[in-house]
Amino acid sequence: PGILIFPLVFLSRPGVQSLVWPSERALPQSSNASTPVVLVVFDGLPLTSLLDENRMIDRDRYPSFAAFADKSTWYRNATTVADYTRWAVPSILSGRYPRAAALPTASDHPDTIFSLLGSSHTVTVHEPISRLCPQTLCDHGGEGVAHELMDFADTLGVAYLHAIVPSRLEDTLPAINHGWAEGIPPSERPGEVWLKGGEQSRRGQAIAFVNGIEPDDSQPSLHFLHVLLPHTPLAYMPGGQRYGTERNVPGLLEGGRDRWLDDEWAVAQGYQRFLLQVGYVDTLLGEILDQLKEVGLYDRALIVVTSDHGGSFNPGQPFRRVTDETYMDILPVPLFIKAPGQLEGQTSDRNVESVDILPTMADLMRITVPWKTDGVSAIGNLPARPDKTVYYDDAKQVRKFGPSVLDAAYASVDRKLQLFGASGNDQLIPTTSPYRELIGRDIDDLRVTDTTDNLEFALDLHGDFSNVQAENRFVPAHLAGRARWRNSNEPAVVAVAVNGTIRATTRTYRFRERGSPHAWSLVLPADAFHPGENDVDVFVVQPTGPPVLQRAHFSHAGPVDLLSNAAAYGLGVSHEGLHDRKGQGEGSFRWTDGTARIVVPRSVRPFPRSIRVNLATAGPEPKELVLQVNGCEVFEGRVPAGRWSRIFAIPDCGSADETVIDLRSATHDSPEGKLGVAVERVDLLDHPWPPPMAVPDADRRSQIRLRNIERDGATVDSKATIEAIVVNRGDAIWPSLGDLNQENGVVRLGVLWFRPGDTQRAAAVQRVELPRSLAPGESVNFTFQLVPIGAESKELPPGEYEAWIGVMQEGVNWFYLSGDSVRKLRVVHDARP
């Protein structure tokens, strides 16, 4: 019986009941309003981000906001009444203060601008995370809130716990539908809503809103847009190009934790990326206003532009929650109201709250709001409100502030200006950037050395630099990795050059990020790249003395995994028949469902000449696999239960507009359903396969790092295990034995054993297979054991030897004979076990 009773109790709970069995009131009679209305609500846009040193809108960085302020009334002292979207947006639309238990639905908020104007106006609404417009007016595509709730057990489980635990314990639970408070539908984890929805969730919604603005017919229009910008994830340049594919912001704990870690550099980087995204908000506003003018609505429309709440950028402090240290960034929000026919701008420092927006709009339309509001018209003659009210802690707590918070907001603006300057810093490079004096300098004018064994380095996240185009909506500007000096606990400083010029610097964080205590990331300026292929070099600055740059990574037109977010956003790659990724890093993979397809637009890259497929496993047993490119079969055969990697030539066939890759295999049963093969990555390569028998001299360029060896010339025991990283710095594929299936032409790591003083004749030659073929710009990590075996497979006699470790090509030559470097070790060999 309890199994039946508990769900019934849960479903009858106030708030939950309105989700599952929503009821909507009939719309009132027409308001008789005849004014076109445009209401734009940005998400998480603090007033402080827009202001300059004169306490005005920064005209250089945000020209659209400044131009709109010139023609509207700017309520500079406007503040939100709630610090989270779930309560802030309904208050804007209803004119009422928040109720803690209310959800952002028409059932819980029947009185809004939609019910006020729904009978007199044609309604166009874009509300991505709320359902405040009644279903009778707005078609939400059948994806209502109840549908989302019933489909996602984690959110439903939280609500269920709220229904059954004693009231004294309820405060210890996550808030019911807490995701809504962050601007996330209940069916999603923070950030994933935008990664899954791609362009349709933020940029796409804003563009759809702009394109949907048309001239009025006989009935006036109401256009409402709530766009989830500049809310995290931080991924947009001011011009609208996307650069990010990851949802997290280093140093920011979101969700219920909602705070910045105490790392000033991480917060400065987060602020920089946020302000770049505010620049895109300004671009969107300009597009909205231009469209209104184009269709003849701008002059006669009532236009309101505001934000639901702000955000704070202080180390160790909350991002959105109101505290003594954050209220000056979270409460003040931009509020611009252009009355119909208004031609001149005005600035008012009247005490205005977000609940006053709807009464002010009604006053300007000369209609009466038929329900009691907590807000009042900002253009009336009523006495000014004596204080400001804000609801926080999931709208369960109320706090009062004085009638103005502008002085505190201006102090925050001053901190922003100290960090980014007042003008002349279009890319918003923080003044606290490590070795900031390097930015803008040419590599040729600096002292650069090759990497030493004192440095541990990895480049974990990068885009495709081989074909950057101005018209692309993605720019590969986000880089991330790990760096550590073996002899120092101080953060490592990373500098990145594009086409020979240092464009950004960063340092490793003082906290764990992506599982590492030595992680770093940065965003390059959008103008760092030129059309076509770009050379990107990553350096680590030596920790002592004058700046010396150790070349840590050479990323020259490296391939991008077609299964990655970078491929989806940067190249427009689409996938079918693939499950979500499992695991992290190089060992992660995606199962197919037996029939997978990858479509790559041809316009973003030249015709590929070969394809590489890496499988983590075929499953419990080997399977038959068929690989086709543009309908042409390139492989049919049996793949093992273990790891498998192959490169295949692509025949010249198929569409000129796209490259279509099909992977078909048998399946096996699992708890997740039918599974085909586990694909680690798929790459299209611009190089022929098989490659020329001999790698050209100019492409015999490697970078070899021995992670567990402190320096060249170090002494090690024979039979020691070496942790190696090999980077292909040439412009040709280095084929491995597994891919080439023949000895001649295979590229390997080799060890030449010399007796002391005799480097003309090797006492022994050791060959070490590369785990896979290396395309230009790629690296591979692996371990191997020193094996002192000489001629006729006999072990070398005891003694000291010099071991040279370098790259070789079987049947051709050692790379060092063409000028490539080798790593040299002193080896003490003891033949005893």
N, C-alpha and C positions, 0 to 999 in steps of 0.2 A: 504493500500500500504506500509505503514511504516514497517508492520510486515514482508513483503517480502524484502524490500530494506535493512533493517539493517543487516539481516543475510547475504545477498549478499555482503554487504560492509565488514562484518567480514570475510567471507570466502575468499575474495580476498586480505586480508591483508597479506603483506610479512611475512613469518615465519609460519603463520597459513595455508596459501595456500600450503606450502610444506609439511604440515602434512596431509592434507586432500586429496590432489592430488599429491603425491610424484612423482618426476621424477628423474631417475637415468641415468647417462651417461654410455655409453658403455665402457667396460674395455679397456685400451690400450693394445697394443701388448705386448708379453712377455718381461719381463725385462732381460731375460737370466741369472737371478741369480740362482745359484745351491746350495746355503747354506741353511740348515734347520734353521728356526728362531723360537725362543721362547720369547715372550714378556709378562711379568707379571706386571700388575699394581694393587697395593694394594690401598685401599681407606682410606684417612685420616691418613696416617702413617708419623708422623714427624721424621726427622732425630734425633732430640734431645732425643726421646724415646729409641734409640738404643745405645747411647754413654755412655762410662764409664768415670771414673776420668782421664784417659789418653787420652781422646778425640778419642778413638778407639771404634770399635764395642764391646759391652759388651759380652765377650766370655762365661761367666758363664750363663747369662740369655738368650742370643740369639745365641746359638752355630751354627745354620744353617746359619745365616747371616754372622757370623764371618768366617765360613769355606768357604763360597762363596766369601767373600772379599779376602781370601787368594789365590784364583785362578782366580780372575777377576780384572778389573780396577774399583776402587772405586772413583767416582767423589764426593769428600767430600764437595765441595762448590756448588753443584747443587741445583737449586731452581726452584719452580714452577712459572708459569706466570699467574696463576689465583687462587683465593682462594676458588672456588667452582667447583664441579665436572662437571657441565654442560659445562664449558668453558675449564677446565684444561685437561680433557681427549682428546677432539678433538685436542688440541694444541700438545699433545704428539704424536698423530697419524698422524698429518698433517705437523708438523714443522712450523705452522703459529700461529701468535698471535690471541687472541680471538676477535670475533665480537659480540657485545652486543645482537643483535637481532637473532643471529644464534642459532638453536636448535641442539642437538647432534644426527643428522640424516645424512644419506648418501646424502640426497637432499641438505642440507645446507653445507655439507663438502664432496664434491665428490672426493677430492684429499687426500687420506690417504694411509697408508701402505697396506690397503686391495686392493686399485686400483693399487698400485705399484707392488704388488706381486701376485695379484689374478690370472693372466694368467700363471704364472710360478710355483706356489705352490698350493698344496692342503691346503685348509684353514679350520682350526678348531677354532671357535670363541665362547667365553663365555662373552657376554656383557649384564649384567642384566638390565641396566637402559638406555642404549643408543641404537641407531640403525645406527651405523656408517659403518658397513659392508653392502655393497649393497645386496639387495634381490637376485640378480643374483648369488651371491656367498654364501650367508648365509640364511638358512631357519629359520626364527624367529617364526615358528610355527603358522603363521596366526595372531599372537598377535602384530601386528605392532602398531606404535605410533598413527596413525590415528584412528585405532580401539579403542585404549584406550581413546583417547580424546573424541570420539563421544559417548562413553559409560558413561562418568562421567561428569555430568552437572556442578559440582562445578569448575573443571578446565576449562571447556569450557566457563563458565560464566566469569571467570577472563579474558580469552583471548578476549571474546566479548566486555567487558568493555574497554580493550585497543584499540579496533577497533573504538569505537564510541565516547569516551570522547575527548575533546580538548587536544592538545599536551601539553599545559601548566599544565594540571591536571594529565597527565599520570604517572608522578613520584610518585603520591600519592597512586597509585594502587599497589597491589601485583605484583611481576614480572610475566610475562606470563610463565606458567609452572614452577613456582618458586620451585616446588618440585624437579625438575631436579637439581637445583642448590645444593640441599642438598643430592643428591644421591638417590632420590626417584622418581619412575615413576609418571607421572601426575595423575594416577588413584588411588594413595594411599596417606594417611596421613603419616607423618614421623613415622617410626617404624612399622606400621601395615603391610608393605610389607613382613617383616620377620616373624611376628607372624602368618600371614595367610599362607604364603608359607612354614613355618616350615623349615625343613632341606634342602629343595630344593633351597632355596634362597641364602644361603651363604656357609655353610659348605658343603652342598650337591653339589653345583656348583663347588666348589674347588675339591672335591673328583671326580666328573665326569670329570673334566679337567685332573686330574692325570691319571685316568683310561683310558682316551681317547688318551693318548700319546703312539703311537705305532711306530715300526721301519718304516723308509721311504721305499717306493717302488721306482719305477723309477723316480717319481716326488718328489722334496723336499717339506717339510711341513712348514706351518706357524701356530704356536699354539699361540693364544692370549687369555689371561685371565684377565678380570677386576673383582676382587672379592671385595665385599663390607665389607671388614675387614681391619683394626680394627674399622671401622666406627660404631657408635651407631646403634642399642642397644648394650649395654655391657652385654654379656651373656656367655662368654666362658672362661674356665680355660686353662692354657697353654697346657695341654694334650689333649684338644679338647672336654672335657666333658662340656655339657651345664649346667648352674646353674640358669639362669635367665629366667623368663617368662613374665616380664614386659618390655614395650618398653621405659619408661621414665627413666632418670637418675636424682636422687634427686639433685636439685640445678641448673640444666641445662635447660635453656629456649631455645628450638630449634625453627625451622621454621624461620619466619621473624625476631623474637626477637634475637636469636642467641647470648646468653651471659650467663655467670655464675652469679648466685646470690652472694652477698657479704657475704658468709659464708665459712671461710677457711676450716672447717672440711668437709663440703659437697664436696668442690672441691678436697680435699685430697682423699676422698673416691672415687670420680669419676676418679681421676688420677690412683689410685690403680687398680681399675677395668679395666681401659683402658690398663695399662701396662700388666695386666694378659692376656688381649685379644691380645696384641702385642706378648706375649709368644706363643699364638696359631698361630698367623701369622708365627712366626719362625718355628713352627712345620709343618705347611703347606708347607713352602718353602723347608724344608728338604725332605718332601714327593715328591715334584715336582722334585727336583734335583736327588733323588734316582731313581725315575722312568725314568728320562732321561738317567741315567747311565745304568739302567737295560735293556733298549731297544737299547742301543748303540748309542744314539744321543748326549750325553753330550759333548764329546770331539770335535766333528765336527760342533756343532751347534753354532750359534750366540744367546747368551742368555742375555736378558735385564731384570732387576728387578728394579722397581721404585715405586713411589707413586704419586697420582694426586696432593695432597696438604697435609699440616700438620694439627695440631690442638693445641690449647692453653689451659692451665689450670691455670688461674689467677683469683682470686675472683673479681667479679664485671666487668670482661672484656669479650669481645667476645670469642667464642669458635673457629670459623673459619674465621671471617672477619679480614682483615688486618688493624691494627692500630699501633701506636707507641709502644704500650705495648704488641702486639701479633706477630709482623712480624717475630721475631726470632724463633718462633715455627711453623709458618704456611708456610713461604717461603722455608726453607731448607728441602729437601726431600732426602731419600736414592736413589742413582743411582749407580747400578753395571752393567757393561757391560763386558761380557766374549766373546772375539773374538774366532772364530773357531781355535781350536788347542792351545789356550792360556793355559799355564801351571803354570805360576807364577803371583802372584798378584802385583798390583801397586796401589798407592794412588796418586790422582791428585787433587790439589787445584785450578785448572783452573776455571775461571768464566764460568760456564755452566748453561744453562737454559733448561727447559723441551722441548722447541722448537728445541733444538739441538739434541734431541735423534734420530729422524728419519734421519737427514742428516748424523749423525755418523754411524748409522746402514747401510745406503746406501754406505758410504765410506768403511766400513769393508767388505761389499759384492761386492765392486768394480763395483757398478752400479751408474747411474746418476738419480737423482730425476727430472722428466720431468716438474715440475712446480716450480715457484719461492717460496722459503721458507724464513721465517724470521730467522730461525735458521741456524747455520753453524756446520760443523763437529768438534767434540772435539778433533780429532786426526790429523787435518790438521795443516798447518803452518800459518794460518791466524792470524793476531794480536788478542790478547785477547780482549773480549768485555769490554768497559770502565765502564759499569754500569749494574745494574740489573733492569728488568722491571716486574711489576706485575699489573694485571688488577683486580679491586675490585669494590664494589658497583654494583653488577650485570654486571660487565665488562664495566660499563659506565665511570669509572674513571681509570686513569693510574698514577702510581707512580714509581719514580726511586729511587734506592738505590745504594750504592757504589758497587764496584766489588766483595766484600766479606761481608757476614753477619755472618761469623763463630764466631767472638768474641762475638757477641750478643747471638748466639746460645750456645756457651760454658757457658756463664753466666746462661742461662736457664738450662743447664745440671747440673750446680752446685746447683741450687735450687732444682732440682729433687733429687740429691744425698743427700742433707740435709734432704729431706722428707723421703727417703727410704733407705738411706745408700748405700755404695759402693759395699758391698758383704755380704754374710751370712744372707740375708733376702729374702729367696726364695719366701715366701708368700707375700712379698711387704707390710708388715704391716707398716703403717705410723708411723714415730717417734713421731708424735703429737697425737697418739691414747690416749684417756683418760684412766688413770690408766693402762698405758701400762705394768707396772711391774706385773700386775695380769696375763698377758698372759703366758701360759705355766705352771701355778701353779695348783695343785690338789685342788679340792673343800674341801677335808678332811683337808687340811692344812690352810683353811681360816675360818673366822667367818661367819656363815650362819644363817639367821633367816627366819621365815615365814613372808609372806607379812602382813603389817599393813594397817589400813584404811587410813593412811596418803599418800598412794600411789595409783594412778590410772594407770592401765596398761592394754594393750591389745596386743595380738599377731595376726596380721592380715594376714601375709603371711608366709607360711612355707611349706616344702615338706613332703614327706613320708620317715620317718626314719626307717621303719620297715624291709626293705629288700634292703639295699644298696649293689650293686655289682660292682666290679672293672670294669667289661666289659660293664656296662651300660653307655650310652652316656649322662646320666643326673645324677647330684649329687645335693642333696637338700641343697645347701650351702647358699641360699639367704633367709634371714629372715627379716621381717619388722613389725612394729607395732607402738604403741603409749605409752608414759609414761609421768607422771607428778606428782611432789610432791605437795601436797595441800598447804603446808606452805612455798613454795619457788618458785620464778620465774626463778631460774637458770635452765639451761638444765639438764635433768636427764641422768645419765650414765648407760648404759646397758652392761652387760657382759654375754656371752654365753659360756656354757661348753658343751663339747661333750665327753661322756663316762668318766665323772668325771674330766676333765681338761679344764680350761678356754682357749679358742682358739681365741676369738676376743672380742673387746670392741668397743662401739660407744657412741655417745650422741645424744640427740634430736636436731633437726635442729632449726635454728632461723627464719624459714619461714614456711609457710603452705605447707604441702605435703600430698597428698591423702586426702585433705579436713581438715586436722588437724594441729593446731599450735604446736603440741607436738609429731611429727612423728619421727621415727628412722628407720634405716635399716643398714644391714651389710652383708658381704659375708665371710663365714667361709672358711678356707683352705681346699682344696680338700682332703688332707691327714688326716683331722680330723676324717674321718669316717672309720670304719673297715667293712669288709664284713658282711652282715646280719643285725641284728637289732642293732640300736644305741639309746642310751639315750641322750636326749638333754634337758638341763636345762637353763632357762633364768633368770637372776638376775638383779636387779637394785641396784647400789652402793649407800649407804646412803650418803647424801650430806656433812656431817660434820664428823670430827674425822677420826680415822684410818679406812681403808676399811672394811665395814660390808656389806655383800651381802644379800639383801632381795630376797628370792625365789619368782619370779613373775610368772613363768609358768613352769609346768612340762609337757613336750611333749614326751610322751612315746608311740611310735608306733600308733599315732593318725591317723585316716582314712583321705584319700585325696579325695576331691570331684572329681568324675569321669568326671564332665563337665568342670573342670578347665584347665587352661594352664599348670599347674604343672603336671596334669595327662597326658595331651597330650604329653608333652616333656619328663617328667620323667618316665612315665610308658608305653609310646607308645600307649595310648588309642586313638581310632578313633571313630568318630561320624558320623551318617547319620540322616537326617530328623530333624535337630535342627536349629533354627534361632539364630542370634547373641544375645549375652547377653544384657539384659536391666537392668538398674539400677546399683548400686554399693553396695559392702559389702554384709552383710548377706541377705538383702532383694532383691538381684538381682535374675534374673531367665532367662531361655531360653524357648521359646515356641517350642513345637513340631509341625510338620505339619500333625499330626495324626498318623504317623508311624515313630517312632524314633528307632534307633539302636545304642548301645554302645558296642564296642568290646575291651576287656581287655586281652592283652597277658598273658597267664598263667605263663610264665617263670619268670615274675617279682615278683610274690607273690604266697604264697601257695593257695590251693583250698579254696575259701571263703565259709563260713558256713551260712552266712545270708546277706541280702541286705536291705538297708534303702532307701526309696524314700521320698523326701520332695517336695510337690507341693505348689506353691504360690496361684494358683487358677486353676479351670477347665474352667474358662471363665464366661460368663454372667449367665450360668445355669449349674447345675450338669451334669456330663457326665459319660458314661460307660468307664471303663479303664480295659485293660488286660495287665498284666505284666508277661513276660516269661523270664526265665534264661536257656540258652542252650536248648531252645525248650520246656522246662517243665513249665507249668503254675504255678505261685506262688500266683497270685491274679487275680480275676475277680469280678468286682463290680462297684458300683456307687461312684464317688468322688465328693465332694461338690464344690460350687463356691468359698468357702473360703479356708483358708490354711488347708493342710492335710499332715500328716506324719505317716508312718508306717514302721515297720521292719518285714521281712518275712524270714522264713527258706528257704535255698536253697537245693533242692533235689539233690542227687548225680546222675547226668546225664549229657550227652553232651560231648563235645570235651575235651581232655586232654591238648590241646594246647592253648585254649583261653576260656574266659567267654563272652558269647554273651547275652546282655540284650536287650529285645524288649519291647517298650511301644506303645500300640495301643489304640487309643481312637476315639470317634466321633470328628468332627470339627465344628467350627462356622466361619462365614464370618467376615472379618475385612478389613480395608484398605490395610493391608499387605498381604492379601490373606487368605487361609484356615489355621486356627490355631487349634491345639489340646489342650494340657494342658501345663501350665507354670511350668516348673521343676526348683526348686531352686538348688537341689543337689541330687546326687545319690552316695551312699557309699557301697562298699563291705566290710563286716566285717569278721574278722577271729574268731569270737566267736559264739557259738551256740545260736539259738533262738527257743523257749523261754529259757532264762537263768535259771540256777539252782534256786530253790525257795529261797534259802538264799545266799546272797553274802558272800563269805568266809571272815573270820576275816582279813586276810592279804590284802584284796582288799577294806576294809572299810576305805579308805583314801581319804579325800576331801581337797579342799582348798576353803574357803568361804571368799569373800570380800564384804563388805558393802560400796558401792561407796559414799553414801551421809552421812556416819557416820565417824567422824574424828578418833575415837579410841575406843578400848574396854573399857567398863565401862562408856561410854558417856551417858548422860541423854537425853531421848527423851520423847515426849508426846505419850500417848496411841493413837491408831488409826493413827500413823505416817506411811507414805509411805516409804518403804525401797527399795533401788536399790541394788540388789544382783547379784553377779557373783559366780557360783559354778563350780568347776573343779573336774573332776573324775581323781584322782591320783592312782587308783587301776588298776587291770588287768582284770576286768570283766565289762560287760555292766550293767548299772544301768537302769532298765526299768521304763518308765513312765506309768501312767494310760492309756493314749491314745494308747500306743502300746500294753500293756499287756492285757487290757480289763478285768481285775479282780483286786480285792483289795489286796489279799495276794501276797506279793512279790514286790509290787510297791515301788520304792524309791522316797522319797519326801524330801523337806526341812521342818523341824519342828521347832516349837517354844514352849519351856517349860516355863510356867509362874510360878515363885516361889514368895512366900511372903518373905520379908526380914528375913534372918537368918534361913530359913527352905528350904533347897534344897533337902530334902529327899522325899517330896511329892509335886507333881505339883498341883497348884491351877487350872491350865487350860492347855490344849494341843491344839495348833493350827497346822493344816496341810496345806502345800502350795505345789501345784502341780508343778513339773518341766515341762517346755514347751515341752520338748521332752526327749527321752532316751539319755543317755550319754555313748558313747563308751570311752574306756581308752584314756586319754590324752585330751579329749574334755572339753569345757567349755560352759556355757549358761548364758546369761544375762536376767534378768527379774525383775519386780517390784512386790511388794505385800504390803498389808496394815496390820499393827498389829491389831489383833482383840482379845480383852480380854474377851473371852466367856468361862465360866467354865462349870461345870456339869449341866445337864438338860438344856443346851443352855441358861443359865442365865449369864448376864454380871457380871463381877467381881466387887466387891464393890470398891469405890474410895480408893486411896492410892498409895503407892510406891510398885513396884514389880521388881523382877530381871528376865529378859528374856534371856533364853539360845537358841541360834539359831544354829541348826546343822542338819546333814543328818540322816534320819531314813529309815528303811525298814519295810513296813507294815507287821505285823504278825511275825517279826523276832526280831529286836532290834534297839536301837539307836546306831549310829556308834561311838559316843564318849565313849560308854562302852567298845569298843574294842581298845581304845587308840586314836581315832580321836579327833580333836580339835573342839571346839564350840566357837561362838562369844557371848559375854555377854554384855547386855545393862541394864541400870537403866531406868525404865519406870515409869513415873508419870501418873497415871490414874485418870481422872476426868470424872465421869459418865454423867455430864451434856452435852447436845448436843453442 
